[in-house]
């Protein structure tokens, strides 16, 4: 269903539209392919078929799929047809045919992995690619006919050692999952994400579990580097990974075509509701959720595929203890491949060269739609992500696999070893930790927040480029972002959207080396630390292997002992200091800053909660709107082009939500009209926050009108209330003086307020026995905020 209404200003779009605009975390873009400034790579040639087959058989990966996965790797050729004289694979034919064959065979139809191998000219570096085809893709915010995923294995043909694994993620904006200097005796393992088939790596002793960070007895499954300039992310390797395996939740959506879900379409008679991702993981309408879903099941492995040519898996689904040939040696399958996984069914797959597919000119299919209402322009903008996928052999990474390397240090390491690989260039990266704002137990009811790790992953979109990315472990990372002005939108199921302006590139961004070590150093160190407990290798042999890999090739770049240059990333931390708190829809209220008619040229806006601190910080262009939690108590700050500051107190009523049953409504907005900057604005804020606090403390005196509770200590609390009233009165007069142009009296009364705030800080301690702990902390926080604003008012040049 499509709503044809459109608006050009995305800041005014409702949540439904914002969600729809995010629906592009998919296949339209290739990771790593647009690093325009990096050095070029040498050309490649097709590897000799005999060598290609040898590499493919040696590194043929073991594949682990979710128990709920509907579309396992298969051969598209049975669904081939002719269109205008060209061989194509039609989406309807593939999807319907796959489920028909699945029902008839009683197992995955035609399990197949395709391979392609190339060698870089005048270099010992070769790459064998493993391409996996699925008949359909159904993810959290995108879906399309057909799907192709790839694993690249970079191999030094002189040393016979693998150099780098690169497995494909969602788009060029999302860092791929990569591992430098893998164990040459280990068979690569791929953990496929449910529905999307995004490929995570597994190199540790837990074969079907993704390990982002090294543990006491386990290697990390990736050697991607972290962003050190953002404290919250300084130890998080930037790679998509496998969110559901890391404890996160992803709600899936159902695609429709011509107004009906795909499983009800007449051209798909063999596709039923049970053919898609399980209903327990599916949300039929994002806007019907008032809070993030909490009952979505986690990931569990259900099906394992191994290369049948090794003899370690039977075509009937049974596994065996047969030995397998790895690197020309006979080794035990369990020691090199992690062994069987309890509760799984194993199948053998056929290994086929992609050359047998290259006659196919297209994988076709019409544009799909969302079940819930989406503006037509949004679907059209992301049509490439909800339609179909291209053919691999027409993609740049098919001939140049290095185009798919997304970690700059991995590229730098290969560039140091091989002249054929161009060195990395600094790229712009936007990062943020996405959290959830919730009521704080340390604050009075409805008057303070804290942030916590969300249990549902979000989606981030730069609206200047409709290629959205899913978060991983609550981390939003968008790589290779063009320099300039952008608007970032973040959304999650059951949450109100977040949107902010940000400037990418230039001197304002932090420039960070992504790691203190080279990636090869990291891999060697990690393996050395774990070798003693895993029995894999000794520290000496591990370090020696890394060193030989770096210098063992006669065509590698010379090593002068200095090591590779550290690759800088121009990092833009979105949100406030790299954190973006979202608010559950049931608790969300819209805060609008309407700058229309104000005399100030406003440039920035920020929002602080009394307990959680700064929650929002963004450049301002005219007006803005932010969803805040009704249980918070806020200071909204604006700045103008001259650096003058204004502040406004916002304390929503926690019961101010909608009275109806429609969770898409969030209650009436709070509006700050014509926000001003200078002494008058700041003085008015002082009056508001101290008056608000006096009223709340006065309520304690009213509740103790009989004198039973506060006997003997009542004077301290009354003195605190009177002091707050005095500051509020002085601040109100200072605001009046400032608006009247009377600077001298305004400054005098601001000084009176400042002196009063110092006295209040002393009185809080004296009255502490009469104050509930949450209220005492709230008063302390407000007085601290008021003191800071009083100092700003005193120093302000602008009245």
Beta strands, then each sheet from edge to edge (+ up, - down):
strand 1: 2-3
strand 2: 44-46
strand 3: 62-66
strand 4: 80-83
strand 5: 86-90
strand 6: 112-120
strand 7: 125-138
strand 8: 143-156
strand 9: 161-167
strand 10: 177-180
strand 11: 189-192
strand 12: 199-202
strand 13: 255-257
strand 14: 260-261
strand 15: 301-307
strand 16: 324-326
strand 17: 329-331
strand 18: 345-353
strand 19: 362-364
strand 20: 369-370
strand 21: 374-375
strand 22: 427-439
strand 23: 449-453
strand 24: 458-462
strand 25: 465-470
strand 26: 475-479
strand 27: 484-492
strand 28: 495-496
strand 29: 498-504
strand 30: 510-513
strand 31: 568-573
strand 32: 579-584
strand 33: 588-594
strand 34: 602-609
strand 35: 613-619
strand 36: 624-629
strand 37: 634-640
strand 38: 645-650
strand 39: 670-673
sheet 1: 1+ 21+
sheet 2: 2+ 6- 7+ 8- 9+ 10-
sheet 3: 2+ 6- 18- 15- 3+ 11+ 12-
sheet 4: 4+ 5- 19-
sheet 5: 14+ 13- 20+
sheet 6: 16+ 17-
sheet 7: 23+ 22- 26+
sheet 8: 23+ 22- 31- 30+
sheet 9: 23+ 22- 32- 28+
sheet 10: 25+ 24- 27+ 29-
sheet 11: 36+ 33- 39-
sheet 12: 35+ 34- 37+ 38-
end
